[in-house]
């Protein structure tokens, strides 16, 4: 699977699984776009869910 596909899947809701893969299996830990991008995507998704929860 390409790196672009992995990042797209994280953006589409798979950020928790991607983050677990990085932390548990040390997968893609040397790639900065995964090391910093996946946690950033996860935080954005958490913030978005909190915002939507508060405003619905």
Legacy VTK file of the C-alpha trace (Angstrom):
# vtk DataFile Version 3.0
C-alpha trace
ASCII
DATASET POLYDATA
POINTS 56 float
0.000 0.000 0.000
1.392 3.421 -0.887
2.111 6.078 1.707
-0.483 8.361 0.119
-3.117 5.638 0.540
-2.189 5.134 4.188
-2.472 8.863 4.875
-5.786 9.049 3.018
-7.168 6.181 5.099
-6.046 7.999 8.257
-7.837 11.165 7.131
-10.976 9.154 6.345
-11.163 7.867 9.922
-8.351 5.390 10.340
-6.070 7.667 12.323
-6.461 5.653 15.528
-5.386 2.448 13.766
-2.489 4.223 12.073
-1.349 5.696 15.390
-1.554 2.265 17.061
0.511 0.812 14.214
3.159 3.460 14.761
3.242 3.019 18.545
2.884 -0.763 18.884
4.671 -2.084 15.806
6.941 0.944 15.172
5.677 1.006 11.592
6.683 4.068 9.542
8.327 5.739 12.555
11.220 7.132 10.498
8.922 8.997 8.097
8.234 12.531 9.369
4.906 12.731 7.551
3.728 9.723 9.569
5.532 10.540 12.821
3.950 14.000 12.968
1.120 13.765 10.435
-0.826 10.897 11.986
-0.955 12.478 15.471
-1.938 15.802 13.856
-4.738 14.116 11.896
-5.893 12.345 15.068
-5.967 15.600 17.056
-7.873 17.379 14.286
-10.417 14.555 14.188
-10.831 14.639 17.980
-11.271 18.421 17.915
-13.787 18.145 15.075
-15.778 15.479 16.919
-15.792 17.581 20.100
-16.918 20.648 18.138
-19.695 18.732 16.431
-20.775 17.149 19.713
-21.010 20.532 21.410
-22.926 22.163 18.549
-25.499 19.546 17.633
LINES 1 57
56 0 1 2 3 4 5 6 7 8 9 10 11 12 13 14 15 16 17 18 19 20 21 22 23 24 25 26 27 28 29 30 31 32 33 34 35 36 37 38 39 40 41 42 43 44 45 46 47 48 49 50 51 52 53 54 55
